[in-house]
């Protein structure tokens, strides 16, 4: 038996100066769905984590979590050396 993805979740994160850090999630059922969700993400929503659930080659349930780190660089008008 081959390893198989059964379902997954994309967790999006955003920062709101009034609410603080906020997370929302969307489920997917195929890697094509995952790809589409990631392409739709844009400021201020960023992909924070992808959780993939499935079974390995022996049929044992497995979960893989991919964690991403985002950084915003702000140009505050400071002169560069």
GROMACS elastic network, one bead per residue, 0.5 to 0.9 nm:
[ bonds ]
;  ai    aj funct       b0    kb
    1     4     6  0.87537   500
    1    56     6  0.82328   500
    1    57     6  0.51403   500
    1    58     6  0.65556   500
    1    59     6  0.73530   500
    2    55     6  0.85130   500
    2    56     6  0.69636   500
    2    58     6  0.79452   500
    2    59     6  0.84921   500
    3    54     6  0.74434   500
    3    55     6  0.56051   500
    3    58     6  0.78478   500
    3    59     6  0.75956   500
    4    53     6  0.86556   500
    4    54     6  0.54868   500
    4    55     6  0.54619   500
    4    56     6  0.66072   500
    4    57     6  0.78347   500
    4    59     6  0.88108   500
    5     8     6  0.80080   500
    5    29     6  0.80937   500
    5    30     6  0.74294   500
    5    31     6  0.82314   500
    5    52     6  0.68913   500
    5    53     6  0.59743   500
    5    55     6  0.67226   500
    5    56     6  0.87960   500
    6    29     6  0.65004   500
    6    30     6  0.76273   500
    6    52     6  0.78227   500
    6    53     6  0.57867   500
    6    55     6  0.75416   500
    7    27     6  0.74193   500
    7    28     6  0.59745   500
    7    30     6  0.68218   500
    7    31     6  0.89889   500
    7    51     6  0.85607   500
    7    52     6  0.62012   500
    7    53     6  0.53616   500
    7    54     6  0.66929   500
    8    26     6  0.85639   500
    8    27     6  0.57103   500
    8    28     6  0.52426   500
    8    29     6  0.62632   500
    8    30     6  0.80050   500
    8    31     6  0.89330   500
    8    34     6  0.80868   500
    8    50     6  0.72287   500
    8    51     6  0.53260   500
    8    53     6  0.55908   500
    8    54     6  0.84824   500
    9    25     6  0.64882   500
    9    26     6  0.56108   500
    9    28     6  0.58871   500
    9    29     6  0.86255   500
    9    34     6  0.82915   500
    9    49     6  0.81690   500
    9    50     6  0.58246   500
    9    51     6  0.51529   500
    9    52     6  0.66935   500
    9    53     6  0.86236   500
   10    24     6  0.84585   500
   10    25     6  0.55303   500
   10    26     6  0.53908   500
   10    27     6  0.63382   500
   10    28     6  0.75776   500
   10    34     6  0.75308   500
   10    37     6  0.77181   500
   10    38     6  0.81636   500
   10    47     6  0.69581   500
   10    48     6  0.76837   500
   10    49     6  0.59411   500
   10    51     6  0.64436   500
   10    52     6  0.87696   500
   11    23     6  0.66423   500
   11    24     6  0.58068   500
   11    26     6  0.66518   500
   11    27     6  0.88175   500
   11    46     6  0.85302   500
   11    47     6  0.61442   500
   11    48     6  0.56580   500
   11    49     6  0.51246   500
   11    50     6  0.62800   500
   11    51     6  0.81181   500
   12    22     6  0.83795   500
   12    23     6  0.56065   500
   12    24     6  0.53611   500
   12    25     6  0.59449   500
   12    26     6  0.81400   500
   12    41     6  0.79559   500
   12    45     6  0.59063   500
   12    46     6  0.53220   500
   12    48     6  0.53404   500
   12    49     6  0.71221   500
   12    50     6  0.89741   500
   13    21     6  0.71181   500
   13    22     6  0.57216   500
   13    24     6  0.65921   500
   13    25     6  0.87110   500
   13    44     6  0.80859   500
   13    45     6  0.55896   500
   13    46     6  0.53849   500
   13    47     6  0.64002   500
   13    48     6  0.58356   500
   13    49     6  0.87788   500
   14    20     6  0.83166   500
   14    21     6  0.59635   500
   14    22     6  0.54414   500
   14    23     6  0.65613   500
   14    24     6  0.87250   500
   14    43     6  0.80373   500
   14    44     6  0.55189   500
   14    46     6  0.63413   500
   14    47     6  0.89939   500
   15    18     6  0.88058   500
   15    19     6  0.77576   500
   15    20     6  0.56075   500
   15    22     6  0.62417   500
   15    23     6  0.89298   500
   15    44     6  0.71033   500
   15    45     6  0.81713   500
   16    19     6  0.52649   500
   16    21     6  0.63096   500
   16    22     6  0.73590   500
   16    44     6  0.85262   500
   17    20     6  0.55088   500
   17    21     6  0.83453   500
   19    22     6  0.73468   500
   23    45     6  0.88337   500
   23    48     6  0.87279   500
   26    37     6  0.82078   500
   27    33     6  0.88316   500
   27    34     6  0.84933   500
   28    31     6  0.77235   500
   28    32     6  0.86892   500
   28    33     6  0.55768   500
   28    34     6  0.59067   500
   28    37     6  0.82542   500
   29    32     6  0.84138   500
   29    33     6  0.65293   500
   29    34     6  0.77871   500
   30    33     6  0.51544   500
   30    34     6  0.64374   500
   30    35     6  0.87397   500
   31    35     6  0.61211   500
   31    36     6  0.85996   500
   32    35     6  0.50658   500
   32    36     6  0.62768   500
   32    37     6  0.87203   500
   33    36     6  0.51083   500
   33    37     6  0.62238   500
   33    38     6  0.87018   500
   34    37     6  0.51481   500
   34    38     6  0.62511   500
   34    39     6  0.86722   500
   34    50     6  0.86298   500
   35    38     6  0.52668   500
   35    39     6  0.62872   500
   35    40     6  0.87978   500
   36    39     6  0.51301   500
   36    40     6  0.63204   500
   36    41     6  0.89506   500
   37    40     6  0.51855   500
   37    41     6  0.65627   500
   38    41     6  0.53596   500
   38    42     6  0.87330   500
   38    46     6  0.87011   500
   38    47     6  0.68840   500
   39    42     6  0.80129   500
   41    44     6  0.84306   500
   41    45     6  0.59221   500
   41    46     6  0.59018   500
   41    47     6  0.67297   500
   42    45     6  0.53640   500
   42    46     6  0.61320   500
   42    47     6  0.86556   500
   43    46     6  0.64480   500
   46    70     6  0.76453   500
   47    50     6  0.76812   500
   47    67     6  0.86564   500
   47    68     6  0.70150   500
   47    69     6  0.86813   500
   47    70     6  0.85401   500
   48    66     6  0.84711   500
   48    67     6  0.60504   500
   48    68     6  0.51973   500
   48    69     6  0.67912   500
   48    70     6  0.79003   500
   49    65     6  0.68249   500
   49    66     6  0.55441   500
   49    68     6  0.60259   500
   49    69     6  0.89705   500
   50    64     6  0.81536   500
   50    65     6  0.56801   500
   50    66     6  0.50733   500
   50    67     6  0.66143   500
   50    68     6  0.84788   500
   51    63     6  0.69312   500
   51    64     6  0.58350   500
   51    66     6  0.64029   500
   51    67     6  0.86673   500
   52    62     6  0.83198   500
   52    63     6  0.56615   500
   52    64     6  0.51500   500
   52    65     6  0.62823   500
   52    66     6  0.82448   500
   53    61     6  0.74449   500
   53    62     6  0.59284   500
   53    64     6  0.65130   500
   53    65     6  0.87194   500
   54    59     6  0.87409   500
   54    60     6  0.83430   500
   54    61     6  0.57431   500
   54    62     6  0.54412   500
   54    63     6  0.64804   500
   54    64     6  0.85862   500
   55    58     6  0.75509   500
   55    59     6  0.51104   500
   55    60     6  0.51876   500
   55    62     6  0.53105   500
   55    63     6  0.82005   500
   56    59     6  0.52860   500
   56    60     6  0.54880   500
   56    61     6  0.65434   500
   56    62     6  0.64337   500
   57    60     6  0.74800   500
   59    62     6  0.89038   500
   74    77     6  0.89628   500
   75    78     6  0.69476   500
   76    79     6  0.89714   500
